[in-house]
């Protein structure tokens, strides 16, 4: 400490140099720190949500990133503080000026100017890099900021309760995988491996199908007796609880026909615009349990998506009649019934991610059950309005579910050769019915899903029997008779898939559904950010796939802990955003 009374020593314990730190920060530095705080909040939300969604690896990695970012910010702040303190000390020292004059001579006393200002110390290269680096790292949170600010707009329901999708789910005139309507023909559903309830249907002899059924039963019993997780007695009992009641529930082409019609009540049938009708029907179906609903107008082209022969062997024909009917040989759809109503029902991702087990099988069967109940309810609702509702007489009947879902704008055709939705990925089952209630059709969508499938290939890599395509581009030439011509797809080997169910598992599979990067719960808006990136920046698709692996998504969950989960109703996440 100097005894010079003219020297002004700064107080490092006070707020002077701290004020200097704040005052001398540039707008870009302020922005960097604000964005840093936002990114911290985002990572904290993502960390907590990942654990809540039962994805611990994602939670641990996000927590590590959170901690690293926090430590980096603290270090930068401390170094910035040291720099500001040194600047303050430098500026606080008085400037000593030596003046000479003829009168004073060369030995004059130096003059102390305590108020003179020092020139600023230029920012060092290291300090500049730190500042720019902080701004660069945190600038990535800008998109997050916009999404957080607009989340209520992007994901809010429209008036009337019809869900409006985020802006990156774009309506398009044609699907994202090609269609050749001139080549396409109506398909005989009996050529599908699922058309018959045993074995691989027409692609094996009755004797071989019986062998496959016995193999499936033996595998199931062997796993049960070995006490394998997911195949225990309680798992089997739960699966059978749904499959045992599935076939006894009412299902018909014409519907239950129990509700009174308008003429029975002495009033005219419902009469409104197609726009009002579409909103009315969608709201009612959401109340009944449908996750998403879309509408396809049936014309000369789209009628080709309706089976020529249903999967119980009955012909499906269009005729110029007023009322639909069926006999022992055929089901008849009036030409006036021009609208196919396509809807999805969610599967429990918590159960499917424990595939291949009886728990996952239960989730599939239970979803079909709910879809059937919705069909009965919709048929009765339409009857009460004075219109016809023509449904699936057999499971997966009436028409090609993925194709109709794509045309209805519910999702895009994926490498799974199934529809993947923006809201729930492939964790849905698709159902359809036909009505003469005038409706407004929906358009196909482009959410970047099919484009992402070109780079991902995660489901094909995970498929145990190698039944999924590894081709980068979807093709036009079908694989097997069970696939129809006239459209682009990653065609699957359904027979190979089904044989694996019987010969190896003793249950259905579902691994391809569980590993799909779109099969995530919707608890964190970070998932929305990834979906937005997939839709808008296809150059990052391969990186996104790799990050999906790094965060542990797609790893089979322990079937043994499923019974200990805090399950929501039906085990599903009903949030659409």
CORMO-V35713 format. One record per residue. N is the residue number from 1. RES is the residue in one letter. OMEGA is omega in whole degrees, 0 to 359 (NA if undefined). BURIAL is I if it has 16 or more other C-alpha atoms within 10 Angstrom, else O. D_FIRST is the distance of its C-alpha to the first C-alpha in whole Angstrom. Layout:
BEGIN
N:RES:OMEGA:BURIAL:D_FIRST
N:RES:OMEGA:BURIAL:D_FIRST
END
This chain:
BEGIN
1:X:180:O:0
2:X:177:O:4
3:X:181:O:7
4:X:183:O:9
5:X:181:O:11
6:X:180:O:13
7:X:181:I:10
8:X:181:O:11
9:X:181:O:9
10:X:175:I:12
11:X:180:O:13
12:X:180:O:14
13:X:180:O:16
14:X:183:O:18
15:X:184:O:21
16:X:183:O:20
17:X:176:I:19
18:X:176:O:22
19:X:177:O:24
20:X:178:O:23
21:X:181:I:25
22:X:185:O:28
23:X:186:O:28
24:X:176:O:28
25:X:179:O:31
26:X:176:O:34
27:X:179:O:37
28:X:178:O:38
29:X:176:O:35
30:X:179:O:36
31:X:180:O:40
32:X:181:I:39
33:X:177:I:37
34:X:180:I:40
35:X:176:I:42
36:X:178:I:40
37:X:178:I:41
38:X:180:I:44
39:X:174:I:45
40:X:180:I:43
41:X:179:O:46
42:X:181:I:49
43:X:177:I:48
44:X:178:I:47
45:X:182:I:51
46:X:178:I:52
47:X:182:I:51
48:X:181:I:53
49:X:180:I:56
50:X:177:I:56
51:X:178:O:57
52:X:178:O:59
53:X:179:I:61
54:X:173:O:61
55:X:188:I:60
56:X:181:I:57
57:X:176:I:56
58:X:179:I:55
59:X:180:I:53
60:X:181:I:51
61:X:177:I:51
62:X:177:I:50
63:X:177:I:47
64:X:177:O:46
65:X:177:I:45
66:X:179:I:44
67:X:179:O:41
68:X:179:O:41
69:X:179:I:40
70:X:180:O:38
71:X:179:O:36
72:X:179:O:35
73:X:179:I:34
74:X:180:O:32
75:X:179:O:30
76:X:180:O:31
77:X:178:O:29
78:X:179:O:26
79:X:176:O:26
80:X:178:O:26
81:X:177:I:23
82:X:179:O:21
83:X:180:O:22
84:X:179:I:21
85:X:179:I:18
86:X:177:O:17
87:X:181:I:19
88:X:178:I:17
89:X:181:O:14
90:X:180:O:16
91:X:184:I:17
92:X:179:I:15
93:X:179:I:13
94:X:177:I:15
95:X:180:I:17
96:X:181:O:18
97:X:177:O:21
98:X:180:O:23
99:X:177:O:26
100:X:177:O:29
101:X:178:O:32
102:X:182:O:35
103:X:185:O:34
104:X:182:O:30
105:X:183:O:31
106:X:183:O:29
107:X:181:O:27
108:X:178:O:25
109:X:176:O:22
110:X:179:O:20
111:X:181:O:21
112:X:178:O:18
113:X:184:O:19
114:X:182:O:17
115:X:181:O:21
116:X:182:O:22
117:X:175:O:22
118:X:171:O:22
119:X:180:O:25
120:X:173:O:25
121:X:180:O:24
122:X:179:O:28
123:X:180:O:29
124:X:180:O:29
125:X:180:O:32
126:X:179:O:32
127:X:178:O:30
128:X:180:O:33
129:X:179:O:36
130:X:181:O:34
131:X:179:I:35
132:X:179:O:38
133:X:177:O:39
134:X:179:I:38
135:X:180:I:40
136:X:180:O:43
137:X:185:O:43
138:X:178:I:43
139:X:178:I:45
140:X:178:O:48
141:X:181:I:48
142:X:178:O:49
143:X:176:O:53
144:X:179:I:52
145:X:180:O:50
146:X:181:O:53
147:X:179:I:56
148:X:181:O:54
149:X:184:O:54
150:X:186:O:58
151:X:180:I:59
152:X:177:O:61
153:X:184:O:63
154:X:186:I:63
155:X:184:I:65
156:X:175:I:66
157:X:174:O:70
158:X:176:O:72
159:X:183:O:74
160:X:174:O:77
161:X:179:O:75
162:X:188:I:76
163:X:176:I:73
164:X:184:I:71
165:X:176:I:69
166:X:187:I:66
167:X:183:O:66
168:X:172:I:66
169:X:188:I:69
170:X:172:O:71
171:X:181:O:75
172:X:182:O:77
173:X:180:O:81
174:X:180:O:81
175:X:182:I:80
176:X:167:I:77
177:X:192:I:80
178:X:176:O:83
179:X:173:I:86
180:X:185:O:90
181:X:180:O:92
182:X:180:O:95
183:X:185:O:95
184:X:175:I:94
185:X:176:I:97
186:X:189:I:97
187:X:170:I:96
188:X:183:I:98
189:X:180:I:96
190:X:177:I:98
191:X:178:I:97
192:X:179:I:93
193:X:180:I:92
194:X:184:I:92
195:X:177:I:95
196:X:190:O:96
197:X:181:O:95
198:X:174:I:96
199:X:181:I:94
200:X:175:I:94
201:X:185:I:97
202:X:182:I:99
203:X:172:I:97
204:X:178:O:99
205:X:176:O:102
206:X:179:O:103
207:X:180:O:103
208:X:177:O:100
209:X:177:I:98
210:X:177:O:99
211:X:179:I:98
212:X:178:I:94
213:X:178:I:95
214:X:179:I:96
215:X:179:I:93
216:X:180:I:90
217:X:180:I:92
218:X:178:I:91
219:X:179:I:88
220:X:181:I:87
221:X:180:I:89
222:X:179:O:87
223:X:177:I:84
224:X:182:I:85
225:X:177:O:86
226:X:179:O:83
227:X:181:O:81
228:X:177:O:79
229:X:183:I:76
230:X:179:I:77
231:X:180:I:81
232:X:183:I:81
233:X:180:I:84
234:X:177:O:81
235:X:180:I:80
236:X:180:I:84
237:X:179:I:85
238:X:178:I:83
239:X:180:I:84
240:X:178:I:87
241:X:179:O:87
242:X:180:I:86
243:X:180:I:89
244:X:180:O:91
245:X:186:O:91
246:X:186:I:91
247:X:180:O:94
248:X:177:O:96
249:X:181:O:94
250:X:177:O:96
251:X:180:I:95
252:X:177:I:98
253:X:184:I:98
254:X:178:I:99
255:X:182:I:97
256:X:180:O:98
257:X:179:I:100
258:X:183:O:100
259:X:176:O:98
260:X:176:O:100
261:X:180:I:100
262:X:180:I:100
263:X:176:O:104
264:X:181:O:104
265:X:179:O:103
266:X:179:O:105
267:X:176:O:102
268:X:178:O:101
269:X:181:O:99
270:X:181:O:95
271:X:180:O:95
272:X:179:O:91
273:X:176:O:90
274:X:178:O:89
275:X:178:O:85
276:X:180:O:85
277:X:181:I:87
278:X:179:I:85
279:X:179:I:82
280:X:183:I:84
281:X:181:I:85
282:X:178:I:82
283:X:179:I:80
284:X:182:I:83
285:X:174:I:83
286:X:176:I:79
287:X:180:O:80
288:X:176:I:82
289:X:177:I:80
290:X:181:I:80
291:X:176:I:76
292:X:184:I:77
293:X:175:I:80
294:X:186:I:81
295:X:177:I:85
296:X:174:I:87
297:X:182:I:90
298:X:176:I:93
299:X:183:O:95
300:X:179:O:97
301:X:188:O:94
302:X:173:I:92
303:X:178:I:95
304:X:178:I:95
305:X:174:I:92
306:X:183:I:94
307:X:171:I:96
308:X:175:I:100
309:X:180:I:100
310:X:186:I:98
311:X:168:I:97
312:X:176:O:100
313:X:179:O:103
314:X:175:I:104
315:X:172:I:104
316:X:185:I:101
317:X:174:I:103
318:X:181:I:103
319:X:178:O:106
320:X:178:O:107
321:X:182:O:107
322:X:184:O:106
323:X:175:I:105
324:X:176:I:103
325:X:176:O:105
326:X:173:O:106
327:X:184:O:109
328:X:184:O:109
329:X:188:O:109
330:X:171:I:106
331:X:187:I:103
332:X:178:I:104
333:X:177:I:101
334:X:176:I:102
335:X:179:I:101
336:X:176:I:100
337:X:194:I:97
338:X:184:I:95
339:X:174:I:91
340:X:177:I:90
341:X:185:I:87
342:X:182:I:85
343:X:178:I:82
344:X:172:I:80
345:X:183:I:79
346:X:166:I:76
347:X:177:I:76
348:X:178:I:73
349:X:179:I:71
350:X:177:I:70
351:X:182:I:73
352:X:180:I:74
353:X:171:I:71
354:X:175:I:72
355:X:358:I:75
356:X:180:I:78
357:X:176:I:78
358:X:177:I:81
359:X:178:I:78
360:X:177:I:77
361:X:177:I:81
362:X:183:I:81
363:X:179:I:79
364:X:181:I:81
365:X:180:I:84
366:X:179:I:82
367:X:176:I:81
368:X:179:I:85
369:X:179:I:86
370:X:177:I:84
371:X:178:I:85
372:X:179:I:88
373:X:177:I:88
374:X:179:I:86
375:X:179:I:89
376:X:181:I:92
377:X:180:I:90
378:X:178:I:89
379:X:178:I:93
380:X:177:I:94
381:X:178:I:92
382:X:177:I:93
383:X:179:I:97
384:X:176:I:96
385:X:180:I:95
386:X:183:I:98
387:X:183:I:97
388:X:173:I:97
389:X:186:I:95
390:X:190:I:96
391:X:178:I:94
392:X:177:I:94
393:X:176:I:97
394:X:178:I:95
395:X:182:I:91
396:X:181:I:90
397:X:173:I:93
398:X:183:I:94
399:X:183:I:92
400:X:188:I:89
401:X:181:I:86
402:X:182:I:83
403:X:179:I:85
404:X:178:I:86
405:X:178:I:82
406:X:180:I:81
407:X:179:I:83
408:X:178:I:82
409:X:180:I:78
410:X:180:I:77
411:X:179:I:76
412:X:176:I:76
413:X:189:I:78
414:X:176:I:76
415:X:175:I:76
416:X:191:I:78
417:X:176:I:81
418:X:178:I:80
419:X:173:I:78
420:X:185:I:74
421:X:176:I:73
422:X:185:I:70
423:X:189:I:69
424:X:182:I:70
425:X:178:I:71
426:X:185:I:74
427:X:179:I:74
428:X:165:I:77
429:X:186:I:81
430:X:179:I:83
431:X:183:I:86
432:X:171:I:88
433:X:184:I:91
434:X:182:I:93
435:X:173:I:94
436:X:173:I:96
437:X:182:I:93
438:X:185:I:92
439:X:174:I:89
440:X:181:I:86
441:X:174:I:85
442:X:180:I:82
443:X:170:I:80
444:X:182:I:79
445:X:171:I:75
446:X:176:I:73
447:X:179:I:70
448:X:187:I:69
449:X:180:I:70
450:X:178:I:73
451:X:178:I:71
452:X:180:I:68
453:X:179:I:71
454:X:183:I:72
455:X:191:I:69
456:X:180:I:68
457:X:183:I:71
458:X:181:I:70
459:X:179:I:73
460:X:179:I:75
461:X:184:O:73
462:X:185:I:73
463:X:183:I:77
464:X:180:O:78
465:X:181:O:82
466:X:182:I:80
467:X:182:I:82
468:X:186:I:80
469:X:173:I:80
470:X:182:I:77
471:X:178:O:78
472:X:181:O:75
473:X:173:I:77
474:X:184:I:80
475:X:180:I:84
476:X:185:I:87
477:X:183:O:89
478:X:173:I:89
479:X:180:I:89
480:X:181:O:92
481:X:182:O:95
482:X:176:I:92
483:X:184:I:90
484:X:180:I:92
485:X:173:I:92
486:X:178:I:91
487:X:176:I:87
488:X:178:I:84
489:X:164:I:82
490:X:188:I:81
491:X:182:I:84
492:X:172:I:84
493:X:186:I:86
494:X:181:I:87
495:X:178:I:90
496:X:178:O:87
497:X:183:I:85
498:X:178:I:88
499:X:179:I:89
500:X:177:I:86
501:X:187:I:86
502:X:189:I:89
503:X:186:I:89
504:X:193:I:85
505:X:192:I:84
506:X:177:I:86
507:X:172:I:84
508:X:188:I:83
509:X:180:I:80
510:X:179:I:77
511:X:181:I:75
512:X:176:I:75
513:X:187:I:74
514:X:183:I:71
515:X:183:I:69
516:X:179:I:69
517:X:178:I:66
518:X:182:I:67
519:X:180:I:68
520:X:173:I:65
521:X:186:I:64
522:X:182:I:63
523:X:183:I:60
524:X:177:I:57
525:X:172:I:57
526:X:176:I:56
527:X:176:I:59
528:X:179:I:60
529:X:179:O:58
530:X:178:I:59
531:X:177:I:63
532:X:178:I:61
533:X:179:I:60
534:X:182:I:63
535:X:190:I:65
536:X:182:O:63
537:X:181:O:62
538:X:178:I:64
539:X:182:O:62
540:X:186:O:60
541:X:181:I:63
542:X:176:I:63
543:X:179:O:59
544:X:177:I:60
545:X:180:I:63
546:X:178:O:60
547:X:177:O:58
548:X:177:I:60
549:X:183:I:61
550:X:181:O:57
551:X:173:I:57
552:X:178:I:60
553:X:180:I:62
554:X:177:I:66
555:X:180:O:66
556:X:178:O:69
557:X:180:I:68
558:X:180:O:69
559:X:181:I:72
560:X:183:O:72
561:X:182:O:69
562:X:181:I:71
563:X:180:O:72
564:X:182:O:69
565:X:173:O:68
566:X:189:O:67
567:X:168:O:70
568:X:180:O:70
569:X:182:O:74
570:X:179:O:76
571:X:186:I:72
572:X:174:I:71
573:X:186:I:69
574:X:178:I:70
575:X:181:O:67
576:X:182:I:68
577:X:NA:I:64
END
